[in-house]
Amino acid sequence: MTTPDDDTPWADPAIRTDYEAALGRFILAFNEVDYRLSQVIGSELSQRGRSDLAAKASNGKFAQRLETLDILVSTTKNSWLSAFPLARLRSLNADRNSLAHGHFDQNPFDGSYTLARAAKTRDYPVSRILSLADELTQIADQFRHAEVLHHFAVLTDQNL
C-alpha cells in the first residue's frame, strides 16, 4: 500500500551536506585569518617597542582589530604590512557574520535554499562559499608570511 507522499520529489540530501562542508571550510579559513591578524598586530607592536599594547590590541572583535591594523599600516614603511587587503577583509567579515549566524532555509522539494538572517535573506551557493574560503586561505598565507618576515627582521636587528 502506498501513501500519497511516496511519489513526492524530495531534495537531494547532498545539497545540505555540501553546504555544511563548504561552511566548515570557510569558517576554518576565517578563523585562521582571525588568529593570524592578532599575531601580526602583536608582532608589529612588539617590534615598535610597544609590547605593553600588544595584548590589548590583539584582542577584541575582528572589526576592531582590523582598525588597529589599519592604524599600524598607516604609520609604517613596511611594504609587507601595507599589502594586507583591509577593505576586502572587512567585506569577508560581513560574509562571515551572515554565514555564521544565518539560517540555512532549504526548500525540501527542489533543494534551493537561502540564508536567512533576521528579515534579510542572502544567496550563498556552495561555489561562492568555497571561493570565499579559498580567498581567506590566501590571505592567511599572506599573514603567515608577514609573521615570518617579522621574525627575520627581529633577528637581523639583533645581529646589527
C-alpha positions in Angstrom: 0.0 0.0 0.0 1.4 3.4 -1.0 0.7 6.8 0.6 0.2 9.9 -1.5 3.6 11.2 -0.3 5.5 8.3 -1.8 5.9 10.0 -5.2 6.7 13.4 -3.9 10.2 14.5 -5.1 12.5 15.4 -2.3 15.7 17.4 -2.5 18.9 15.6 -2.6 20.4 15.4 0.9 23.8 16.0 -0.6 22.8 19.7 -1.1 22.8 20.3 2.6 25.9 18.1 3.1 27.9 20.1 0.5 26.7 23.3 2.1 27.8 22.1 5.6 31.3 21.1 4.2 31.7 24.5 2.4 30.6 26.4 5.5 33.1 24.4 7.7 35.9 25.1 5.3 35.0 28.8 5.2 34.8 29.1 9.0 38.2 27.3 9.4 39.8 29.6 6.9 38.3 32.7 8.5 39.4 31.5 12.0 43.0 31.2 10.7 42.9 34.7 9.3 41.4 35.9 12.6 44.2 34.3 14.6 46.9 35.5 12.3 45.6 39.0 12.4 46.2 39.1 16.2 49.6 37.6 15.7 50.7 40.3 13.2 49.3 43.1 15.4 51.2 41.7 18.4 54.4 41.2 16.5 54.3 44.7 14.9 53.6 46.4 18.2 56.4 44.4 19.9 58.8 45.4 17.0 57.9 49.0 17.6 58.8 48.7 21.2 55.2 48.7 22.4 54.8 45.2 23.8 52.7 46.8 26.6 50.0 47.5 24.0 50.2 44.2 22.2 48.0 42.1 24.4 45.1 44.5 24.4 45.4 45.5 20.7 45.5 41.8 19.7 42.2 41.1 21.4 38.6 42.2 20.7 36.3 41.9 17.8 37.7 41.2 14.4 36.5 44.6 13.1 38.3 46.4 15.9 41.5 44.6 15.2 41.2 45.5 11.5 41.0 49.1 12.6 44.1 48.6 14.7 45.9 47.0 11.8 44.8 49.9 9.6 46.4 52.4 12.0 49.6 50.4 12.1 49.6 50.2 8.3 49.2 54.0 8.1 52.3 54.6 10.2 54.7 52.1 8.7 57.1 51.9 5.8 56.9 48.1 5.7 55.5 47.1 2.4 54.5 43.7 3.6 52.3 45.2 6.3 50.7 47.7 4.0 49.9 44.9 1.5 47.0 43.5 3.5 43.6 43.8 1.8 41.9 45.6 4.6 38.8 46.6 2.7 38.4 43.0 1.5 38.8 41.7 5.0 36.0 44.0 6.2 33.8 42.5 3.4 34.8 39.0 4.3 33.9 39.7 7.9 30.4 40.7 6.8 30.2 37.4 4.9 31.4 35.5 7.9 28.7 37.1 10.1 26.0 36.2 7.5 27.2 32.6 7.2 27.9 32.0 10.9 24.6 33.5 12.1 22.3 32.8 9.1 19.7 30.0 9.0 20.0 27.6 6.1 16.5 27.7 4.8 16.1 24.9 2.2 13.1 24.1 0.0 12.6 20.4 0.7 11.2 19.8 -2.8 13.6 21.4 -5.2 16.7 21.8 -3.0 17.0 25.5 -3.5 18.0 27.4 -0.4 18.6 30.9 1.0 20.5 32.1 4.0 18.0 33.9 6.3 19.2 36.3 8.9 16.7 38.5 10.7 14.5 39.9 8.0 17.1 39.6 5.2 18.0 36.7 3.0 21.2 36.3 1.1 22.3 33.9 -1.7 25.3 31.9 -0.8 25.7 29.0 -3.2 28.3 26.4 -2.2 30.6 27.6 -5.1 30.6 31.2 -3.6 31.4 29.9 -0.1 34.2 27.8 -1.4 35.6 30.8 -3.4 35.5 32.9 -0.2 37.2 30.1 1.7 40.0 30.0 -1.0 40.4 33.7 -0.7 40.7 33.6 3.0 43.3 30.8 2.7 45.4 33.1 0.5 45.1 35.9 3.0 46.1 33.6 5.8 49.2 32.7 3.8 49.9 36.4 3.5 49.6 36.9 7.3 51.8 33.8 7.9 54.4 35.3 5.5 54.2 38.6 7.4 54.9 36.8 10.7 58.0 35.1 9.2 59.3 38.4 7.9 58.8 40.0 11.3 60.8 37.2 13.0 63.6 37.6 10.5 63.6 41.4 11.0 64.0 40.9 14.7 67.0 38.5 14.1 68.5 41.0 11.7 68.1 43.9 14.2 69.7 41.9 17.0 72.7 41.0 14.8 73.5 44.6 13.9 
